[in-house]
Amino acid sequence: MASLPEQVLDITDMSLQQQARKVGEETDTTSRTSSTKGTAPIIVNHSSDGDAAAELGMSPLEKIKTRFGDRPECFKNTLQEVSFVFQATVATATTSFLSGVALIITVPVSKDLGMTQGQISWISASTSLVAGATQLALGQLADLLGRKAMFITGMGSFSAFVLLVAFSQNPFWMLIVCGILGLCSAMVVPPAIGILGAAYTAPSKRKNMAFSAFSSGNPLGFVFGTILCGIATQLSSWRAAFILLCIIWAVFTVFAFWAVPNVENFERAPLRERLGTLKSFDYVGTILTIFGTGMFTAGLTLAPEDSWSSAHVIALLVVGLALLAFFVYWEKVFPTPLMPPHIWKDRNFSLIIIVVLLGTMSFTATGFWIAFYMQQIQMLSTLMVAVHLLPMAIAGLLWNIVAGRILHRVNNTAIMVFGAACYVAAGLLFSFTGPESNYWAFIFPALVLNVAGADLQYNVANMYVMQSLPRHQQSLAGGIFNVVIRLSNTVVMGVTTAVFSSIEMTPAGIADPMLKYTRTFQVCVAFSGASLLFAPFIRLGTQGNAPKGDAQEVGQSEKPAAEELHAGEIDREEQVSRKSASKDDTI
């Protein structure tokens, strides 16, 4: 009896032969039609009946390969592929997971360490701030020096420093270490995205499912952070929540040595030679982004407590904006910039970033303040808050399954508009919530709609952003997208905290404890409404499938056989590829 690997190879060969015969028959038919009508292009048109006929007599494994495409060569087996996609999902969930923890421990940690409302908001803001300020630089370093090494280093350092948070004795200790955690989380996202983008180069349903799972990391990390650490806090203390995080990330660090493949952007060479590539690193751009974003967001966060008219707040805001403006100029003149300016000339790219930024601001702020409302107004325990937020986790998983199945079927502009509308509806429901409002009538549907907007928009945005830069800059592409997410979190927490604090001590705010929450949710509605206004101007079709009329429509699993049967068609594809490469070089 043949061994299992031999059986799998036999099945794969058999599948490719069958698909090759199918491609040949269909191409012969279309060629005859084209010659009759005097048209040159070869159009491969698959109907559902044809797919069903092709699958007759196939084994289950053959059907899966036909429908979903081949496994990328960098993965030794399907188990490693699934494991890495899960690792990448955890990587992108790192910062949002910590934000969920910060949300659920607000009351106990403020009592234990004597933290003010402004200091509490800095627990998650400091993490997002440092992650956003350093992610572009770390994305470029990952492409230059090694994605796998940076990924493992980031996961391990996050596990170590999160343990230090558990032993915090004062607010400053906690906030400084949380800032370091932001650096650690910024180390894992760019290499994860870089490997995903480089591994899944050909459009396929397999790629759609991998990217939809990856895109679920941000919203689901936030939800699971609140749930798991809410349980740990209820059973022990808020310190137990961070110890739990340490254990989870330590396990993932060890697992990453096997699960993460070696998909690098450089030729194998000694480390000393690879360090020579640092000569092209954008050091000035790195300094400008770190200090520019740091000072600007610090000014936003300090303003609610120290007054917007304070000299140091004004100085932070003005100098921060000036540094960011100079960063934009520097990126235009430096030969190897952190953020290539040409990507912003893509109208769809710019609009997608704007829509996702505004939507994420609404999602982050509503999630934070609704949990705070449950603890302060409804007086729920941390465990009960986690239970009330559980529908977000379940809905998030379901929405990502839906996203993975519709990206290649439904117009992606419509998906972005629907996601923005979900944000608006969720914000309105939150703003109508009162002290005694029915959970199932207001909060439950708002939670489901909120995570729907995040999951659907993240899927579309991640897929498009990864196609905006060439393969050797995939980590940088992921860094650009996540910089927007991280910095939007910091900005929106500063803005909503300012609104919350300005209402809290007014006569109206004292008379109506719910007023400050209502005004905060109304600000979130404004952000999501702006997102909805921009979304219809995006011009996208479907993503994750090859354009109709191209021989690539047959799918990734059919490509080797098609190449053997249609040399002329492959020559045409190579010419198009060379033109695209020449265009990239020109840019």
Order of alpha helices (4+ residues) and beta strands (2+ residues): alpha-alpha-alpha-alpha-alpha-alpha-alpha-alpha-alpha-alpha-alpha-alpha-alpha-alpha-alpha-alpha-alpha-alpha-alpha-alpha-alpha-alpha-alpha-alpha
